Amino acid sequence: MIAGLAPIAVVIGAFSPQNWIITPVAALALALMIVLDGLIAGRCEQWHLVVPADTEVGQKTQLDVHARFAGGRATRYEAALEFDPRLGQDGGASFELVPSANPSEFSGSHTVRPSRRGTAAITRAWLRWRGPLGLGARQEQKTLQDHEVRIWPDLSPVRSKELQTFLRDAQTGLIARRIRGEGTQFEALTEYEAGMDRRRIDWRASARHVQLYARENESERNNQIVFAFDCGQAMCEPVYGLPRIDRAVSAALTCAYVALKSGDKAALFGFAQRPQVMTPFVSDSRAFHRLQSAAAVLDYESTEPNFTLALATLTSKLQRRSLIVLFSDFTDPTAAELMVESMGRLVKKHLLLFVTIADSELETFIEHNPGDIATLARSVTADTLLQQRRIVLQRLRQMGVDVIEAPYNQIGYDLIDRYYTIKNSEAIG
């Protein structure tokens, strides 16, 4: 508004030079109105920020600001925050405060969706309220020291009603039938009935009783399951807003919880250029928080993983045959060659399950109509990369590695299904 007085000053100076004083007086009056408007806005007696101590990656998190004002007639109240980009990509947010039940108290909130695990600090906060004329405003700033949010892996699948109902029903059935299955641990003899597998007939017991008896074995428990994570460059690329490693961690923790409930042991192993984390085996679901804490410290690294060192280290720490669930990804056969060689050595001693997230971006490129040369070239390149990816996965299957390739929102369920298939087949022990 003051700058708008400049053309008026030129006109006055040209046509009525003796009245030039009008313009600076008007500017001074406007400046005084701005100051007066800011004073009428009143003062802030108290304001504070409320943030949760913990949240989960990818889940909505609310940041609240509460303020109490006195002695004024402000018309607009605003707050702004500066925080770690882990909480939000922009690293900041601004929002309006609205009145609460008490007319002098105002509050507002902003919802963020954390994109990476770790500890995110909220470093500064601003509060601004405007005068009734909208010309002036007052502002306060706080430098925050102890406002941190710990961002944990996403455990919403573990808490889901579907999984809890499934585990409750499964546990009820397990108690009733004493986990009987096709295992190697003898449970009881039962009379042979039509439809039973003939290989279960105990011929010695049948000869003694002059009647056919079949063996019922108890499904083996206490199996060792290791969830291994590639924390390298390929796994840090985002898939629908979250890094692949975070999608993998969520699926692995869900399966680990199911495994603990089923009587097996679970451990986590993370690596990139060198091993990061190796937890002891957890055998009780009440100690599940140890796996969650270990998964929270898996770091993001923009380097290629060293599969040779990592898998050799893992093999040296395992004393008996285990199920190793490896979460990884690759972009081309050359990058996957060392991975394939290392997994070939590992599969000789352990049961290996390779889990990778399907690359939906390549499939999208292939489906595009080739309207121009650039689109056609991109589609051809994507199709070539997808074919090379299939070749690598087929090589792994031929080596005896079980493979899961599924969309990010499906790998958790597919992993649980495959775990039960492997467990019921007694392939781990």
Secondary structure, 3 states (H helix, E strand, C coil): CCCCHHHHHHHHHHHCHHHCCHHHHHHHHHHHHHHHHHHHCCEEEEEEEECCCEEECCCCEEEEEEEEEECCCCCEEEEEEEECCCCCCCCEEEEECEECCCCCEEEEEEEECCCCCEEEEEEEEEEEEECCCCCCEEEEEEECCCCEEEEECCCHHHHCHHHHHHHHHHHHHHHHHCCEECCCEEEEEEECCCCCCHHHECHHHHHHHCCCEEEEEECCCCCEEEEEEECCCHHHCEECCEEHHHHHHHHHHHHHHHHHHCCCEEEEEEECCCEEEECCCECCHHHHHHHHHHHHCCCCCCCCCCHHHHHHHHHHHCCCCCEEEEECCCCCHHHHHHHHHHHHHHCCCCEEEEEEECCHHHHHHHHCCCCCHHHHHHHHHHHHHHHHHHHHHHHHHHCCCEEEEECCCCHHHHHHHHHHHHHHCCCCC
